[in-house]
Every structure is written in C-alpha cells, then in structure tokens.
Amino acid sequence: MLSRETLEIYRRTTPGGRLKVALEMIRENTPRLFRGTDAEIERQFEILRWQNNERNRNMLTAIARTRYGSETAQESDK
C-alpha cells in the first residue's frame, strides 16, 4: 500500500511522467523474472497470474456492487 504522500505525488504527476516511471520499473525488474531454475521461473509467473486474477476479481466485484447499488437507488426513486 502506498502512503498518502506518495499517492498525492503520483496524482500530481503528468501522464507522461507516470508512463516514464512505469517503464523504468519494468526495465529494472524484468531481468529478475527470469532468474533461477525453470521451476522457480514458472512459480514466479504462476504467482503473478494469481495476483492479476485477484486484482481483476476485486475490481469486477466492486463494479458489480456499484452497478447494483445504482440500480437499487434508481428503483427507490420511482
């Protein structure tokens, strides 16, 4: 989790600045993904896939909750 100060700095950064940071992080960290035995590398990618799936599931759950909440609010307005 990022600190409030870090989030504020990130929010004030231009889109180009955010892209630069993201690309720098990718460049620095990509070699680490391929260090180790074949089994260790496969495990690392398995963990990344699991984390990505969890993030996607959480976002879809939040979207569904928001959508459901807005539909309920619209029905009560009738």
PALUMGU-871181 format. One record per residue (C-alpha): x, y, z; residue number from 1; residue in one letter. Coordinates in steps of 0.25 Angstrom, whole numbers, plus 5000, padded with zeros to 4 digits. Layout:
SITE   c1   c2   c3   n res
SITE    X    Y    Z NUM   a
...
***
This chain:
SITE   c1   c2   c3   n res
SITE 5000 5000 5000   1   m
SITE 5005 5014 4996   2   l
SITE 5006 5025 5007   3   s
SITE 4997 5037 5005   4   r
SITE 5009 5046 5002   5   e
SITE 5013 5036 4991   6   t
SITE 4999 5035 4985   7   l
SITE 4998 5051 4985   8   e
SITE 5011 5052 4978   9   i
SITE 5006 5041 4968  10   y
SITE 4993 5049 4965  11   r
SITE 5001 5062 4962  12   r
SITE 5010 5055 4952  13   t
SITE 5007 5056 4938  14   t
SITE 5002 5044 4930  15   p
SITE 5016 5044 4923  16   g
SITE 5023 5045 4936  17   g
SITE 5015 5033 4941  18   r
SITE 5018 5025 4928  19   l
SITE 5033 5028 4930  20   k
SITE 5032 5023 4944  21   v
SITE 5025 5010 4940  22   a
SITE 5034 5007 4928  23   l
SITE 5046 5009 4937  24   e
SITE 5041 5000 4947  25   m
SITE 5038 4989 4936  26   i
SITE 5052 4991 4931  27   r
SITE 5059 4989 4945  28   e
SITE 5050 4977 4949  29   n
SITE 5049 4969 4936  30   t
SITE 5062 4962 4938  31   p
SITE 5058 4957 4951  32   r
SITE 5046 4950 4946  33   l
SITE 5056 4940 4938  34   f
SITE 5066 4937 4949  35   r
SITE 5066 4923 4955  36   g
SITE 5063 4909 4951  37   t
SITE 5051 4907 4941  38   d
SITE 5042 4902 4953  39   a
SITE 5045 4915 4960  40   e
SITE 5042 4924 4948  41   i
SITE 5029 4916 4945  42   e
SITE 5025 4918 4960  43   r
SITE 5028 4933 4959  44   q
SITE 5019 4934 4947  45   f
SITE 5009 4926 4954  46   e
SITE 5009 4936 4966  47   i
SITE 5008 4948 4956  48   l
SITE 4996 4941 4949  49   r
SITE 4989 4938 4962  50   w
SITE 4991 4953 4967  51   q
SITE 4986 4959 4954  52   n
SITE 4974 4950 4955  53   n
SITE 4971 4954 4969  54   e
SITE 4972 4969 4965  55   r
SITE 4963 4967 4953  56   n
SITE 4953 4959 4962  57   r
SITE 4953 4970 4973  58   n
SITE 4951 4981 4962  59   m
SITE 4939 4973 4956  60   l
SITE 4933 4971 4969  61   t
SITE 4934 4986 4972  62   a
SITE 4928 4990 4959  63   i
SITE 4917 4980 4961  64   a
SITE 4914 4985 4975  65   r
SITE 4914 5000 4969  66   t
SITE 4905 4996 4958  67   r
SITE 4895 4988 4967  68   y
SITE 4895 5000 4977  69   g
SITE 4892 5010 4966  70   s
SITE 4881 5001 4961  71   e
SITE 4875 5000 4975  72   t
SITE 4875 5015 4976  73   a
SITE 4868 5017 4963  74   q
SITE 4857 5007 4967  75   e
SITE 4855 5015 4980  76   s
SITE 4854 5028 4973  77   d
SITE 4841 5022 4965  78   k
***
